[in-house]
Amino acid sequence: MSVEENVCPKCNSPYAYPDGLLWICPECAHEWTPDQASNEASEDAPRFLDANGNPLQDGDTVTTIKDLKAGKDTMKLGTKVKNIKLLDDPVNGHDISCKIAGFGAMYLKCSVVKKA
């Protein structure tokens, strides 16, 4: 039995117990099979996380956490980026599409921004 099997995928309670083929959570009454737990965990996990691990959504405002090259110019640390759009199909590893005052349309990576 692995440690992940006895953690509830719904409420993360560590007190789940096996009952035949099912696992049961005494805290939220959720029932699952071990193969369902891995599927549920991957569906529930946020796909876009900022540098601090906070989930990002379309329309969020973020700030850059380091200086970034933007053509010949440099976008300074702390530059505010409003109304981001998260991309389902990343462009060269960049998963945010945005417009930045003074720089225009640009793609960013979630790993170089934090939620404002």
C-alpha positions, 0 to 999 in steps of 0.5 A, a space after each residue: 500500500 502506497 501513501 497516496 492510496 490512503 489520502 482522499 483525492 477530494 479533501 486530502 484527508 490522511 484518514 482514508 481506509 480500504 473497504 474491499 475494493 474501495 477506499 473510503 474517507 471518514 471525513 467527507 464520505 468520498 469513495 474511490 478505487 486506487 485507479 480513480 484517485 490518480 485520474 481525479 487528482 490530475 483533473 482537479 489540479 490547476 494547470 496554470 500556476 504562477 512562480 509561487 504556486 498560486 493558480 492563474 485564471 484568464 483576466 488575472 493581473 500579474 507582475 514579473 518576478 525578474 527582468 525579461 528581454 523583450 526584443 532590444 528592450 528589457 522589461 523590468 522586475 515588477 512590471 504589472 501585466 493586466 488581463 492575461 489570457 492563458 493558452 491551451 496550446 503553449 507557444 514555444 513553452 510560453 503559456 500566457 498571452 498578454 499586452 504590456 504598455 510600452 511593449 505591445 503583445 507578448 507571450 510569457 511563461 507562468 514561471 516568471 510571473 506572480 499573481 498581483 
